[in-house]
Amino acid sequence: MTVGTVNISLADSLSAMSGALFGEPVAAQIHLILVEIRLPRILLAILVGAVLASTGAVMQGLFRNPLADPSLIGVSSGASVGASLMIVVAGGFVETGALMGLSLVAVGAFVGGFAATLLVYRLATSDIGTSVTTMLLAGIAIGALAGALNSLFSYFADNDMLRQISLWQMGNLSGANWPKVSMMALVAVLLFSAFPRDSRALNALLLGESEARHLGIDVQRVKRRLIILTALGVGLTVALAGMVGFVGLIVPHVVRLLIGPDHRWLIPASAVAGALLLVVADSLARIVLVPAELPTGILTALLGAPFFIALLLQQRREL
């Protein structure tokens, strides 16, 4: 709360928060900065980080691969296409036009991400069930198609549109407000109440699908429910904050190394760690280039990629 372009002391921050809670008078500028700008941004960072990390842990359990990522089911690729399409087609109306407090870019990103996930799921589902391997391959194919479509939209975009597309794809929390926080909080509550019920099923899936079936797990229903919930959560985070990379990949991987693969503890621990990581990254993004702000997605990639490489090198030495 105290860091940013405008320096506000801890005492003033506490006084402003107390005033906001108990109706005490607070300086208008401080109230605007803390209550209307910084606090929604911090809360949105907490919720986005928690959702991305927890869905990453779920996808790694579902794919039985500790290097899996929520984007494997196509949600990020589809969201990118939806956002780029709205920027190019809607032009100058992307911020003024809105639906339920979301800009047209956010609406397009959410619809695109959800549609891509449904397409991947349909491609991977047959009469005998849903193949995780086919889903992975379908996700890669949809990602390649999305990259081609984004290049096509960029080709037809003018300079202003190109800048909007690139900034959105970098990931940023600067547009946080209370309606976005409320929307993200509702989805987060839904996910965090649903995921624990499937923790034992995910533990069983670590043994293999046939073993999980022998243990009484309805594998097909669990897959469908987790994929829909992940698409909902990640689709909304991408719509509200853009492409914030590495949180869903790095955080659950590191937490698994620290506490083990039991999803009863892995999912909530990943959510807490993801929230902490994104709050720290966004706070640094606000002060690294003062008075300008660095997009949060760039900072998470700069922090996450070297750390991930170090983990891979450590595992290779252990082998």
Rosetta blueprint (number, residue, H / E / L):
1 M L
2 T L
3 V L
4 G L
5 T L
6 V L
7 N L
8 I L
9 S L
10 L H
11 A H
12 D H
13 S H
14 L H
15 S H
16 A H
17 M H
18 S H
19 G H
20 A H
21 L H
22 F H
23 G L
24 E L
25 P L
26 V L
27 A L
28 A H
29 Q H
30 I H
31 H H
32 L H
33 I H
34 L H
35 V H
36 E H
37 I H
38 R H
39 L H
40 P H
41 R H
42 I H
43 L H
44 L H
45 A H
46 I H
47 L H
48 V H
49 G H
50 A H
51 V H
52 L H
53 A H
54 S H
55 T H
56 G H
57 A H
58 V H
59 M H
60 Q H
61 G H
62 L H
63 F L
64 R L
65 N L
66 P L
67 L L
68 A L
69 D L
70 P H
71 S H
72 L H
73 I H
74 G L
75 V H
76 S H
77 S H
78 G H
79 A H
80 S H
81 V H
82 G H
83 A H
84 S H
85 L H
86 M H
87 I H
88 V H
89 V H
90 A H
91 G H
92 G H
93 F H
94 V L
95 E L
96 T L
97 G L
98 A E
99 L E
100 M L
101 G L
102 L E
103 S E
104 L H
105 V H
106 A H
107 V H
108 G H
109 A H
110 F H
111 V H
112 G H
113 G H
114 F H
115 A H
116 A H
117 T H
118 L H
119 L H
120 V H
121 Y H
122 R H
123 L H
124 A H
125 T E
126 S E
127 D L
128 I L
129 G E
130 T E
131 S L
132 V H
133 T H
134 T H
135 M H
136 L H
137 L H
138 A H
139 G H
140 I H
141 A H
142 I H
143 G H
144 A H
145 L H
146 A H
147 G H
148 A H
149 L H
150 N H
151 S H
152 L H
153 F H
154 S H
155 Y H
156 F H
157 A L
158 D L
159 N H
160 D H
161 M H
162 L H
163 R H
164 Q H
165 I H
166 S H
167 L H
168 W H
169 Q H
170 M H
171 G L
172 N L
173 L L
174 S L
175 G L
176 A L
177 N L
178 W H
179 P H
180 K H
181 V H
182 S H
183 M H
184 M H
185 A H
186 L H
187 V H
188 A H
189 V H
190 L H
191 L H
192 F H
193 S H
194 A H
195 F H
196 P H
197 R H
198 D H
199 S H
200 R H
201 A H
202 L H
203 N H
204 A H
205 L H
206 L L
207 L L
208 G L
209 E H
210 S H
211 E H
212 A H
213 R H
214 H H
215 L L
216 G L
217 I L
218 D L
219 V H
220 Q H
221 R H
222 V H
223 K H
224 R H
225 R H
226 L H
227 I H
228 I H
229 L H
230 T H
231 A H
232 L H
233 G H
234 V H
235 G H
236 L H
237 T H
238 V H
239 A H
240 L H
241 A H
242 G L
243 M L
244 V L
245 G L
246 F L
247 V H
248 G H
249 L H
250 I H
251 V H
252 P H
253 H H
254 V H
255 V H
256 R H
257 L H
258 L H
259 I H
260 G L
261 P L
262 D L
263 H H
264 R H
265 W H
266 L H
267 I H
268 P H
269 A H
270 S H
271 A H
272 V H
273 A H
274 G H
275 A H
276 L H
277 L H
278 L H
279 V H
280 V H
281 A H
282 D H
283 S H
284 L H
285 A H
286 R H
287 I H
288 V L
289 L L
290 V L
291 P L
292 A L
293 E L
294 L L
295 P L
296 T H
297 G H
298 I H
299 L H
300 T H
301 A H
302 L H
303 L H
304 G H
305 A H
306 P H
307 F H
308 F H
309 I H
310 A H
311 L H
312 L H
313 L H
314 Q H
315 Q H
316 R H
317 R H
318 E H
319 L L
